[in-house]
Amino acid sequence: MLIYWLVSIAAAALAVNAIISTVMKLEVNHRLPSKEKLPWWSRSYGKVERKHRELYPDSYLPLVAQWSFWLTLAMFATFVVASATGKLS
């Protein structure tokens, strides 16, 4: 049962991160001139977050994206430690 909850929370955090990154890219591309727009196929989310902070300094989206990334990483680490110690059941 623990595995189910760990995977569910990690998947939700990844989904939140993907949605927020897409929204930030949309907002950044809306404000940039056509020659400076970020390509859609690029996965450089750090660049998107930096540009978003420049254009929207009061926005909370980059902070939420970072926290969802770290939450996913923490959930993965918890899963690895629990698997290594045999605590998953």
C-alpha positions as CSV (number, residue, x, y, z in Angstrom):
1,M,0.0,0.0,0.0
2,L,2.9,2.3,0.8
3,I,4.3,1.9,-2.8
4,Y,0.9,2.9,-4.2
5,W,0.9,6.2,-2.2
6,L,4.5,7.0,-3.0
7,V,4.0,6.5,-6.7
8,S,0.8,8.4,-6.7
9,I,2.3,11.4,-4.9
10,A,5.4,11.4,-7.1
11,A,3.2,11.2,-10.3
12,A,1.1,14.1,-9.0
13,A,4.2,16.2,-8.3
14,L,5.6,15.4,-11.8
15,A,2.3,16.4,-13.4
16,V,2.1,19.7,-11.5
17,N,5.7,20.4,-12.5
18,A,4.9,19.7,-16.2
19,I,1.8,21.8,-16.2
20,I,3.4,24.7,-14.5
21,S,6.4,24.6,-16.8
22,T,4.1,24.6,-19.8
23,V,2.2,27.6,-18.4
24,M,5.4,29.5,-17.7
25,K,6.6,28.8,-21.3
26,L,3.3,30.1,-22.7
27,E,3.5,33.3,-20.6
28,V,7.1,33.9,-21.5
29,N,6.6,33.3,-25.2
30,H,3.6,35.6,-25.2
31,R,5.8,38.5,-23.9
32,L,8.9,37.9,-26.0
33,P,9.4,39.2,-29.5
34,S,9.1,36.5,-32.2
35,K,12.9,36.1,-32.7
36,E,13.5,35.5,-29.0
37,K,10.7,33.0,-28.3
38,L,11.6,29.8,-26.7
39,P,11.2,26.6,-28.8
40,W,8.4,24.2,-27.9
41,W,10.6,21.1,-28.1
42,S,13.2,22.4,-25.7
43,R,13.2,20.9,-22.2
44,S,15.4,23.7,-20.7
45,Y,13.1,24.4,-17.8
46,G,15.8,26.3,-16.0
47,K,15.9,28.8,-18.8
48,V,12.1,29.1,-18.8
49,E,12.1,29.7,-15.0
50,R,14.8,32.4,-15.3
51,K,13.0,34.2,-18.1
52,H,9.7,34.0,-16.2
53,R,11.3,35.5,-13.1
54,E,12.7,38.4,-15.2
55,L,9.3,39.1,-16.9
56,Y,7.1,38.3,-13.9
57,P,9.0,39.1,-10.7
58,D,6.0,38.7,-8.4
59,S,4.9,35.3,-9.8
60,Y,4.9,32.2,-7.6
61,L,5.0,29.7,-10.5
62,P,8.8,29.2,-10.6
63,L,8.8,28.5,-6.8
64,V,6.0,26.0,-7.1
65,A,7.8,24.2,-10.0
66,Q,10.9,24.0,-7.9
67,W,9.1,22.6,-4.9
68,S,7.2,20.0,-6.9
69,F,10.6,18.9,-8.4
70,W,12.1,18.6,-5.0
71,L,9.1,16.8,-3.7
72,T,9.4,14.2,-6.5
73,L,13.1,13.8,-5.7
74,A,12.4,13.3,-2.0
75,M,9.7,10.7,-2.8
76,F,12.0,8.8,-5.0
77,A,14.7,8.9,-2.3
78,T,12.2,7.7,0.3
79,F,11.2,4.8,-2.1
80,V,14.9,3.8,-2.6
81,V,15.7,3.9,1.2
82,A,12.5,2.0,2.0
83,S,13.3,-0.6,-0.7
84,A,16.9,-1.0,0.5
85,T,15.9,-1.5,4.2
86,G,13.0,-3.8,3.4
87,K,10.4,-1.6,4.9
88,L,8.0,-1.7,1.9
89,S,5.1,-3.9,2.4
